[in-house]
Amino acid sequence: MIARSAVAVFAAAGLATGSGAYPGGTPDYQTDVAPFCAGCHSSLDAEALAGAPEARVQKELAENKHLAQIREPGERSGYAKLSESDRSELIKHIQAVDANAEVSLAAPDKVAPGAAFTVTVEVKGGSGPVVGVGLVDRAHRWWARPAASAGWQVVAAPEIVGPDGNPQDTWLGKRAKDAGRSLSFVNVMGVKSDAVAGTWSTAKVRFKLRAPLEPGSVPLAAVFLYGTEKASPLGTVTNAVGRKSPVGGFTGASGRVRFSALKQIAVGP
């Protein structure tokens, strides 16, 4: 959702559609987004939900929303098909994915009003094959807005460097040129992590921003959307058309919403 629209597209890492958006990113939606739409994802820390009722916060944490389903699966759950020992092993693999997933934001401490500058988001891990990376105005699961809401303007197409070290433009290229490709959210493709081998993909995205004209302290954070189960040999199932999906399916809550540290950038002379 561009700051000027409120399209609920964090199917990015979540809402299953006929286009196979979960867990393959947002193949049909090339626009700005905010993380509140990732309802099928879990959070790893309560701080990302600060201010919500405690019971609601606990419900969203991965331990309760995701791993609890694996420990005690319902009769129709995909996890019910696994033995108890396999479920325990799957949990270990998922915990390894989470322990090794990282997102960081590199940005200047101060910029001049109206100045153009570059920020870099680096991510590590996530099961792939696609992860989502974006810029938002706060590190909060439900209150974050696209970066433009804080006054930052994206002035060029983001530069995506995939896990193989090469530039990526396939996802961005699906957006019409005349619509502009200066987005604050992208899909990074080619992600492949292996929780057994302990290997984790890395990638980076460079965003070129223009600072607000008004002086002040302006917030900026990076959001990282990733899956967990497909990094485990026990966490993947193949459907009738040969597409691989997380064993927990859409309701398994196996995706994650993570944030970088919030950065307050001084805008001034």
Phi and psi restraints in degrees (value plus and minus 20) as a CYANA .aco file:
   2 ILE   PHI     -79.8   -39.8
   2 ILE   PSI     133.6   173.6
   3 ALA   PHI     -75.2   -35.2
   3 ALA   PSI     -42.4    -2.4
   4 ARG   PHI    -114.0   -74.0
   4 ARG   PSI     -20.4    19.6
   5 SER   PHI    -159.0  -119.0
   5 SER   PSI     147.7   187.7
   6 ALA   PHI    -148.2  -108.2
   6 ALA   PSI      30.0    70.0
   7 VAL   PHI     -95.0   -55.0
   7 VAL   PSI     107.1   147.1
   8 ALA   PHI    -103.7   -63.7
   8 ALA   PSI      65.9   105.9
   9 VAL   PHI    -132.5   -92.5
   9 VAL   PSI      -0.6    39.4
  10 PHE   PHI    -101.7   -61.7
  10 PHE   PSI       8.4    48.4
  11 ALA   PHI     -77.3   -37.3
  11 ALA   PSI     -29.8    10.2
  12 ALA   PHI     -60.6   -20.6
  12 ALA   PSI     -65.0   -25.0
  13 ALA   PHI    -153.7  -113.7
  13 ALA   PSI       7.0    47.0
  14 GLY   PHI    -167.7  -127.7
  14 GLY   PSI     -92.1   -52.1
  15 LEU   PHI     -93.6   -53.6
  15 LEU   PSI      99.8   139.8
  16 ALA   PHI     -92.1   -52.1
  16 ALA   PSI     116.1   156.1
  17 THR   PHI    -157.5  -117.5
  17 THR   PSI     154.0   194.0
  18 GLY   PHI     -81.9   -41.9
  18 GLY   PSI     -41.0    -1.0
  19 SER   PHI    -101.7   -61.7
  19 SER   PSI     -22.9    17.1
  20 GLY   PHI      55.1    95.1
  20 GLY   PSI      18.2    58.2
  21 ALA   PHI     -84.0   -44.0
  21 ALA   PSI     -49.2    -9.2
  22 TYR   PHI    -133.6   -93.6
  22 TYR   PSI     104.2   144.2
  23 PRO   PHI    -125.1   -85.1
  23 PRO   PSI      16.5    56.5
  24 GLY   PHI    -123.5   -83.5
  24 GLY   PSI      11.7    51.7
  25 GLY   PHI      58.0    98.0
  25 GLY   PSI    -173.9  -133.9
  26 THR   PHI    -137.4   -97.4
  26 THR   PSI      57.2    97.2
  27 PRO   PHI     -83.2   -43.2
  27 PRO   PSI     -44.1    -4.1
  28 ASP   PHI    -128.2   -88.2
  28 ASP   PSI     -21.3    18.7
  29 TYR   PHI    -144.0  -104.0
  29 TYR   PSI      88.2   128.2
  30 GLN   PHI    -133.5   -93.5
  30 GLN   PSI      70.7   110.7
  31 THR   PHI    -180.5  -140.5
  31 THR   PSI     153.4   193.4
  32 ASP   PHI     -93.2   -53.2
  32 ASP   PSI     131.9   171.9
  33 VAL   PHI    -163.4  -123.4
  33 VAL   PSI     149.1   189.1
  34 ALA   PHI    -155.9  -115.9
  34 ALA   PSI     134.4   174.4
  35 PRO   PHI     -97.9   -57.9
  35 PRO   PSI     -23.5    16.5
  36 PHE   PHI     -87.4   -47.4
  36 PHE   PSI     -38.6     1.4
  37 CYS   PHI    -100.7   -60.7
  37 CYS   PSI     -28.3    11.7
  38 ALA   PHI    -101.2   -61.2
  38 ALA   PSI      40.0    80.0
  39 GLY   PHI     -85.6   -45.6
  39 GLY   PSI     -43.4    -3.4
  40 CYS   PHI    -108.4   -68.4
  40 CYS   PSI     -14.9    25.1
  41 HIS   PHI    -116.8   -76.8
  41 HIS   PSI     144.6   184.6
  42 SER   PHI    -134.2   -94.2
  42 SER   PSI     140.9   180.9
  43 SER   PHI    -130.2   -90.2
  43 SER   PSI     132.6   172.6
  44 LEU   PHI    -120.6   -80.6
  44 LEU   PSI     -36.0     4.0
  45 ASP   PHI    -159.3  -119.3
  45 ASP   PSI     124.6   164.6
  46 ALA   PHI     -88.8   -48.8
  46 ALA   PSI     -43.0    -3.0
  47 GLU   PHI     -80.7   -40.7
  47 GLU   PSI     -52.1   -12.1
  48 ALA   PHI     -90.9   -50.9
  48 ALA   PSI     -26.2    13.8
  49 LEU   PHI    -145.7  -105.7
  49 LEU   PSI      -2.8    37.2
  50 ALA   PHI     -74.6   -34.6
  50 ALA   PSI     115.6   155.6
  51 GLY   PHI      82.8   122.8
  51 GLY   PSI     -38.7     1.3
  52 ALA   PHI    -102.7   -62.7
  52 ALA   PSI     138.8   178.8
  53 PRO   PHI     -76.1   -36.1
  53 PRO   PSI     120.3   160.3
  54 GLU   PHI     -76.1   -36.1
  54 GLU   PSI     -60.8   -20.8
  55 ALA   PHI     -82.6   -42.6
  55 ALA   PSI     -56.9   -16.9
  56 ARG   PHI     -89.9   -49.9
  56 ARG   PSI     -59.0   -19.0
  57 VAL   PHI     -81.4   -41.4
  57 VAL   PSI     -68.1   -28.1
  58 GLN   PHI     -81.0   -41.0
  58 GLN   PSI     -54.3   -14.3
  59 LYS   PHI     -85.1   -45.1
  59 LYS   PSI     -49.5    -9.5
  60 GLU   PHI    -107.8   -67.8
  60 GLU   PSI     -33.1     6.9
  61 LEU   PHI     -90.7   -50.7
  61 LEU   PSI     123.3   163.3
  62 ALA   PHI     -76.4   -36.4
  62 ALA   PSI     -57.3   -17.3
  63 GLU   PHI     -78.6   -38.6
  63 GLU   PSI     -56.8   -16.8
  64 ASN   PHI    -115.6   -75.6
  64 ASN   PSI     -56.6   -16.6
  65 LYS   PHI    -104.5   -64.5
  65 LYS   PSI     -49.6    -9.6
  66 HIS   PHI    -135.7   -95.7
  66 HIS   PSI     -82.4   -42.4
  67 LEU   PHI     -84.9   -44.9
  67 LEU   PSI     -51.7   -11.7
  68 ALA   PHI     -81.9   -41.9
  68 ALA   PSI     -52.7   -12.7
  69 GLN   PHI     -87.7   -47.7
  69 GLN   PSI     -51.8   -11.8
  70 ILE   PHI     -95.2   -55.2
  70 ILE   PSI     -60.1   -20.1
  71 ARG   PHI     -86.0   -46.0
  71 ARG   PSI     -60.4   -20.4
  72 GLU   PHI    -153.3  -113.3
  72 GLU   PSI      57.7    97.7
  73 PRO   PHI     -92.3   -52.3
  73 PRO   PSI     126.1   166.1
  74 GLY   PHI     -92.1   -52.1
  74 GLY   PSI     146.6   186.6
  75 GLU   PHI     -79.1   -39.1
  75 GLU   PSI     -56.0   -16.0
  76 ARG   PHI    -118.0   -78.0
  76 ARG   PSI     -16.4    23.6
  77 SER   PHI     -90.6   -50.6
  77 SER   PSI     125.3   165.3
  78 GLY   PHI     -81.7   -41.7
  78 GLY   PSI     -47.0    -7.0
  79 TYR   PHI     -90.7   -50.7
  79 TYR   PSI     -42.0    -2.0
  80 ALA   PHI     -85.6   -45.6
  80 ALA   PSI     -39.6     0.4
  81 LYS   PHI     -99.7   -59.7
  81 LYS   PSI     -31.1     8.9
  82 LEU   PHI    -112.5   -72.5
  82 LEU   PSI     128.6   168.6
  83 SER   PHI     -91.0   -51.0
  83 SER   PSI     145.2   185.2
  84 GLU   PHI     -80.8   -40.8
  84 GLU   PSI     -60.2   -20.2
  85 SER   PHI     -87.5   -47.5
  85 SER   PSI     -57.6   -17.6
  86 ASP   PHI     -87.9   -47.9
  86 ASP   PSI     -56.4   -16.4
  87 ARG   PHI     -85.6   -45.6
  87 ARG   PSI     -59.8   -19.8
  88 SER   PHI     -83.5   -43.5
  88 SER   PSI     -60.8   -20.8
  89 GLU   PHI     -87.3   -47.3
  89 GLU   PSI     -60.3   -20.3
  90 LEU   PHI     -80.5   -40.5
  90 LEU   PSI     -61.7   -21.7
  91 ILE   PHI     -80.8   -40.8
  91 ILE   PSI     -62.3   -22.3
  92 LYS   PHI     -80.8   -40.8
  92 LYS   PSI     -61.0   -21.0
  93 HIS   PHI     -85.9   -45.9
  93 HIS   PSI     -62.7   -22.7
  94 ILE   PHI     -83.6   -43.6
  94 ILE   PSI     -62.9   -22.9
  95 GLN   PHI     -83.1   -43.1
  95 GLN   PSI     -52.9   -12.9
  96 ALA   PHI     -87.7   -47.7
  96 ALA   PSI     -60.2   -20.2
  97 VAL   PHI     -79.3   -39.3
  97 VAL   PSI     -68.4   -28.4
  98 ASP   PHI     -85.0   -45.0
  98 ASP   PSI     -58.9   -18.9
  99 ALA   PHI     -86.5   -46.5
  99 ALA   PSI     -46.3    -6.3
 100 ASN   PHI    -124.5   -84.5
 100 ASN   PSI     -22.1    17.9
 101 ALA   PHI     -98.7   -58.7
 101 ALA   PSI     113.3   153.3
 102 GLU   PHI    -160.5  -120.5
 102 GLU   PSI     129.5   169.5
 103 VAL   PHI    -163.8  -123.8
 103 VAL   PSI     113.9   153.9
 104 SER   PHI    -157.5  -117.5
 104 SER   PSI     132.8   172.8
 105 LEU   PHI    -142.4  -102.4
 105 LEU   PSI     102.8   142.8
 106 ALA   PHI    -127.2   -87.2
 106 ALA   PSI      98.4   138.4
 107 ALA   PHI    -169.1  -129.1
 107 ALA   PSI     134.7   174.7
 108 PRO   PHI     -87.8   -47.8
 108 PRO   PSI     135.3   175.3
 109 ASP   PHI     -95.7   -55.7
 109 ASP   PSI     -47.9    -7.9
 110 LYS   PHI    -166.8  -126.8
 110 LYS   PSI     120.9   160.9
 111 VAL   PHI    -158.2  -118.2
 111 VAL   PSI     134.9   174.9
 112 ALA   PHI     -97.5   -57.5
 112 ALA   PSI     129.8   169.8
 113 PRO   PHI     -75.4   -35.4
 113 PRO   PSI     111.1   151.1
 114 GLY   PHI      56.5    96.5
 114 GLY   PSI     -18.7    21.3
 115 ALA   PHI     -97.4   -57.4
 115 ALA   PSI     126.8   166.8
 116 ALA   PHI    -113.3   -73.3
 116 ALA   PSI     120.2   160.2
 117 PHE   PHI    -176.0  -136.0
 117 PHE   PSI     148.8   188.8
 118 THR   PHI    -136.1   -96.1
 118 THR   PSI     118.0   158.0
 119 VAL   PHI    -138.2   -98.2
 119 VAL   PSI     129.5   169.5
 120 THR   PHI    -143.8  -103.8
 120 THR   PSI     108.9   148.9
 121 VAL   PHI    -127.4   -87.4
 121 VAL   PSI     105.3   145.3
 122 GLU   PHI    -133.4   -93.4
 122 GLU   PSI     115.8   155.8
 123 VAL   PHI    -148.1  -108.1
 123 VAL   PSI     133.3   173.3
 124 LYS   PHI    -158.2  -118.2
 124 LYS   PSI     116.8   156.8
 125 GLY   PHI      66.4   106.4
 125 GLY   PSI    -180.6  -140.6
 126 GLY   PHI      66.7   106.7
 126 GLY   PSI     123.7   163.7
 127 SER   PHI     -95.7   -55.7
 127 SER   PSI     -40.9    -0.9
 128 GLY   PHI      56.9    96.9
 128 GLY   PSI    -194.3  -154.3
 129 PRO   PHI     -99.8   -59.8
 129 PRO   PSI     -25.1    14.9
 130 VAL   PHI    -153.5  -113.5
 130 VAL   PSI     122.9   162.9
 131 VAL   PHI    -146.6  -106.6
 131 VAL   PSI     139.4   179.4
 132 GLY   PHI    -128.4   -88.4
 132 GLY   PSI     120.1   160.1
 133 VAL   PHI    -155.4  -115.4
 133 VAL   PSI     111.3   151.3
 134 GLY   PHI    -170.6  -130.6
 134 GLY   PSI     151.4   191.4
 135 LEU   PHI    -132.4   -92.4
 135 LEU   PSI     112.6   152.6
 136 VAL   PHI    -154.8  -114.8
 136 VAL   PSI     154.7   194.7
 137 ASP   PHI    -115.3   -75.3
 137 ASP   PSI     -25.0    15.0
 138 ARG   PHI    -182.9  -142.9
 138 ARG   PSI     136.2   176.2
 139 ALA   PHI    -109.8   -69.8
 139 ALA   PSI      48.7    88.7
 140 HIS   PHI    -160.5  -120.5
 140 HIS   PSI     110.6   150.6
 141 ARG   PHI     -77.1   -37.1
 141 ARG   PSI     -62.7   -22.7
 142 TRP   PHI    -128.2   -88.2
 142 TRP   PSI     -37.0     3.0
 143 TRP   PHI    -125.2   -85.2
 143 TRP   PSI     -30.1     9.9
 144 ALA   PHI     -84.7   -44.7
 144 ALA   PSI     123.7   163.7
 145 ARG   PHI    -142.9  -102.9
 145 ARG   PSI     142.0   182.0
 146 PRO   PHI     -76.0   -36.0
 146 PRO   PSI     131.8   171.8
 147 ALA   PHI     -75.9   -35.9
 147 ALA   PSI     -50.9   -10.9
 148 ALA   PHI     -81.3   -41.3
 148 ALA   PSI     -43.5    -3.5
 149 SER   PHI     -85.9   -45.9
 149 SER   PSI     -44.6    -4.6
 150 ALA   PHI    -109.5   -69.5
 150 ALA   PSI     -26.8    13.2
 151 GLY   PHI      93.4   133.4
 151 GLY   PSI     -27.7    12.3
 152 TRP   PHI     -95.9   -55.9
 152 TRP   PSI     116.0   156.0
 153 GLN   PHI    -133.0   -93.0
 153 GLN   PSI     106.2   146.2
 154 VAL   PHI    -101.5   -61.5
 154 VAL   PSI     102.2   142.2
 155 VAL   PHI    -131.7   -91.7
 155 VAL   PSI     -14.5    25.5
 156 ALA   PHI    -175.9  -135.9
 156 ALA   PSI     141.2   181.2
 157 ALA   PHI     -83.1   -43.1
 157 ALA   PSI     113.4   153.4
 158 PRO   PHI     -78.5   -38.5
 158 PRO   PSI     126.5   166.5
 159 GLU   PHI    -119.1   -79.1
 159 GLU   PSI      95.1   135.1
 160 ILE   PHI    -122.0   -82.0
 160 ILE   PSI     105.9   145.9
 161 VAL   PHI    -132.7   -92.7
 161 VAL   PSI      92.1   132.1
 162 GLY   PHI     -95.9   -55.9
 162 GLY   PSI     158.1   198.1
 163 PRO   PHI     -78.6   -38.6
 163 PRO   PSI     -43.7    -3.7
 164 ASP   PHI    -107.0   -67.0
 164 ASP   PSI     -17.7    22.3
 165 GLY   PHI      65.2   105.2
 165 GLY   PSI     -19.5    20.5
 166 ASN   PHI    -121.3   -81.3
 166 ASN   PSI     131.2   171.2
 167 PRO   PHI     -84.1   -44.1
 167 PRO   PSI     129.4   169.4
 168 GLN   PHI    -142.9  -102.9
 168 GLN   PSI     115.8   155.8
 169 ASP   PHI    -158.8  -118.8
 169 ASP   PSI     -15.0    25.0
 170 THR   PHI     -82.0   -42.0
 170 THR   PSI     -67.0   -27.0
 171 TRP   PHI     -87.7   -47.7
 171 TRP   PSI     -67.4   -27.4
 172 LEU   PHI     -82.5   -42.5
 172 LEU   PSI     -53.7   -13.7
 173 GLY   PHI     -86.6   -46.6
 173 GLY   PSI     -33.3     6.7
 174 LYS   PHI     -96.8   -56.8
 174 LYS   PSI     -34.7     5.3
 175 ARG   PHI    -108.5   -68.5
 175 ARG   PSI     112.5   152.5
 176 ALA   PHI     -77.2   -37.2
 176 ALA   PSI     117.3   157.3
 177 LYS   PHI     -78.3   -38.3
 177 LYS   PSI     -60.1   -20.1
 178 ASP   PHI     -92.2   -52.2
 178 ASP   PSI     -29.4    10.6
 179 ALA   PHI    -106.2   -66.2
 179 ALA   PSI     -32.2     7.8
 180 GLY   PHI      63.5   103.5
 180 GLY   PSI     121.6   161.6
 181 ARG   PHI    -137.3   -97.3
 181 ARG   PSI       2.9    42.9
 182 SER   PHI    -104.8   -64.8
 182 SER   PSI      56.7    96.7
 183 LEU   PHI    -120.9   -80.9
 183 LEU   PSI     135.5   175.5
 184 SER   PHI    -122.6   -82.6
 184 SER   PSI      -8.0    32.0
 185 PHE   PHI    -164.0  -124.0
 185 PHE   PSI     122.4   162.4
 186 VAL   PHI    -162.8  -122.8
 186 VAL   PSI     141.4   181.4
 187 ASN   PHI    -118.7   -78.7
 187 ASN   PSI     115.4   155.4
 188 VAL   PHI    -128.1   -88.1
 188 VAL   PSI     104.4   144.4
 189 MET   PHI    -123.8   -83.8
 189 MET   PSI     149.9   189.9
 190 GLY   PHI      58.9    98.9
 190 GLY   PSI      -4.0    36.0
 191 VAL   PHI     -98.9   -58.9
 191 VAL   PSI     111.3   151.3
 192 LYS   PHI    -168.8  -128.8
 192 LYS   PSI      94.5   134.5
 193 SER   PHI    -139.7   -99.7
 193 SER   PSI     131.8   171.8
 194 ASP   PHI    -149.6  -109.6
 194 ASP   PSI      88.2   128.2
 195 ALA   PHI     -90.4   -50.4
 195 ALA   PSI     -43.7    -3.7
 196 VAL   PHI     -97.1   -57.1
 196 VAL   PSI     -66.2   -26.2
 197 ALA   PHI     -98.8   -58.8
 197 ALA   PSI     -37.5     2.5
 198 GLY   PHI      52.9    92.9
 198 GLY   PSI      15.8    55.8
 199 THR   PHI    -130.7   -90.7
 199 THR   PSI     117.5   157.5
 200 TRP   PHI    -155.1  -115.1
 200 TRP   PSI     108.0   148.0
 201 SER   PHI     -87.4   -47.4
 201 SER   PSI     131.1   171.1
 202 THR   PHI    -148.3  -108.3
 202 THR   PSI     134.2   174.2
 203 ALA   PHI    -178.3  -138.3
 203 ALA   PSI     145.8   185.8
 204 LYS   PHI    -164.3  -124.3
 204 LYS   PSI     132.8   172.8
 205 VAL   PHI    -152.6  -112.6
 205 VAL   PSI     109.1   149.1
 206 ARG   PHI    -125.3   -85.3
 206 ARG   PSI     107.1   147.1
 207 PHE   PHI    -133.2   -93.2
 207 PHE   PSI     111.6   151.6
 208 LYS   PHI    -117.5   -77.5
 208 LYS   PSI      99.3   139.3
 209 LEU   PHI    -135.0   -95.0
 209 LEU   PSI     138.2   178.2
 210 ARG   PHI    -136.6   -96.6
 210 ARG   PSI     113.0   153.0
 211 ALA   PHI     -93.2   -53.2
 211 ALA   PSI     134.6   174.6
 212 PRO   PHI     -80.4   -40.4
 212 PRO   PSI     138.8   178.8
 213 LEU   PHI    -100.4   -60.4
 213 LEU   PSI     -47.1    -7.1
 214 GLU   PHI    -104.9   -64.9
 214 GLU   PSI     113.5   153.5
 215 PRO   PHI     -85.0   -45.0
 215 PRO   PSI     136.4   176.4
 216 GLY   PHI     134.6   174.6
 216 GLY   PSI    -196.6  -156.6
 217 SER   PHI    -123.2   -83.2
 217 SER   PSI      95.6   135.6
 218 VAL   PHI    -136.0   -96.0
 218 VAL   PSI     109.3   149.3
 219 PRO   PHI    -101.3   -61.3
 219 PRO   PSI     132.7   172.7
 220 LEU   PHI    -176.4  -136.4
 220 LEU   PSI     116.0   156.0
 221 ALA   PHI    -164.5  -124.5
 221 ALA   PSI     140.2   180.2
 222 ALA   PHI    -125.5   -85.5
 222 ALA   PSI     124.6   164.6
 223 VAL   PHI    -137.0   -97.0
 223 VAL   PSI     121.5   161.5
 224 PHE   PHI    -146.2  -106.2
 224 PHE   PSI     100.4   140.4
 225 LEU   PHI    -131.3   -91.3
 225 LEU   PSI     102.4   142.4
 226 TYR   PHI    -166.7  -126.7
 226 TYR   PSI     141.9   181.9
 227 GLY   PHI    -120.8   -80.8
 227 GLY   PSI     150.2   190.2
 228 THR   PHI    -145.1  -105.1
 228 THR   PSI     -63.8   -23.8
 229 GLU   PHI     -88.2   -48.2
 229 GLU   PSI     -50.9   -10.9
 230 LYS   PHI     -94.3   -54.3
 230 LYS   PSI     -23.8    16.2
 231 ALA   PHI    -103.3   -63.3
 231 ALA   PSI     -22.9    17.1
 232 SER   PHI    -135.3   -95.3
 232 SER   PSI     120.3   160.3
 233 PRO   PHI     -85.4   -45.4
 233 PRO   PSI     -37.2     2.8
 234 LEU   PHI    -112.6   -72.6
 234 LEU   PSI     -25.9    14.1
 235 GLY   PHI    -123.7   -83.7
 235 GLY   PSI      -9.5    30.5
 236 THR   PHI    -145.9  -105.9
 236 THR   PSI     118.9   158.9
 237 VAL   PHI    -145.5  -105.5
 237 VAL   PSI     133.5   173.5
 238 THR   PHI    -133.3   -93.3
 238 THR   PSI     106.2   146.2
 239 ASN   PHI    -105.2   -65.2
 239 ASN   PSI    -194.4  -154.4
 240 ALA   PHI     -83.8   -43.8
 240 ALA   PSI     -44.5    -4.5
 241 VAL   PHI    -120.0   -80.0
 241 VAL   PSI     -10.2    29.8
 242 GLY   PHI      66.6   106.6
 242 GLY   PSI     -11.0    29.0
 243 ARG   PHI    -107.2   -67.2
 243 ARG   PSI     112.8   152.8
 244 LYS   PHI    -107.7   -67.7
 244 LYS   PSI     115.1   155.1
 245 SER   PHI    -155.6  -115.6
 245 SER   PSI     139.7   179.7
 246 PRO   PHI     -81.4   -41.4
 246 PRO   PSI     122.7   162.7
 247 VAL   PHI     -81.9   -41.9
 247 VAL   PSI     -49.3    -9.3
 248 GLY   PHI     -98.6   -58.6
 248 GLY   PSI     -29.9    10.1
 249 GLY   PHI      47.7    87.7
 249 GLY   PSI    -187.3  -147.3
 250 PHE   PHI     -81.0   -41.0
 250 PHE   PSI     -55.4   -15.4
 251 THR   PHI    -109.0   -69.0
 251 THR   PSI     -17.4    22.6
 252 GLY   PHI     -94.8   -54.8
 252 GLY   PSI     -35.2     4.8
 253 ALA   PHI      38.3    78.3
 253 ALA   PSI      15.6    55.6
 254 SER   PHI    -102.5   -62.5
 254 SER   PSI     -29.6    10.4
 255 GLY   PHI     -98.6   -58.6
 255 GLY   PSI     144.9   184.9
 256 ARG   PHI    -152.5  -112.5
 256 ARG   PSI     129.7   169.7
 257 VAL   PHI    -135.4   -95.4
 257 VAL   PSI      97.5   137.5
 258 ARG   PHI    -145.0  -105.0
 258 ARG   PSI     132.5   172.5
 259 PHE   PHI    -146.7  -106.7
 259 PHE   PSI     130.8   170.8
 260 SER   PHI     -95.2   -55.2
 260 SER   PSI     152.8   192.8
 261 ALA   PHI     -83.8   -43.8
 261 ALA   PSI     122.1   162.1
 262 LEU   PHI     -91.6   -51.6
 262 LEU   PSI     113.3   153.3
 263 LYS   PHI    -134.3   -94.3
 263 LYS   PSI     110.4   150.4
 264 GLN   PHI    -119.2   -79.2
 264 GLN   PSI      94.3   134.3
 265 ILE   PHI    -120.6   -80.6
 265 ILE   PSI     106.4   146.4
 266 ALA   PHI     -97.4   -57.4
 266 ALA   PSI     103.7   143.7
 267 VAL   PHI    -126.0   -86.0
 267 VAL   PSI      95.6   135.6
 268 GLY   PHI    -198.3  -158.3
 268 GLY   PSI     150.8   190.8
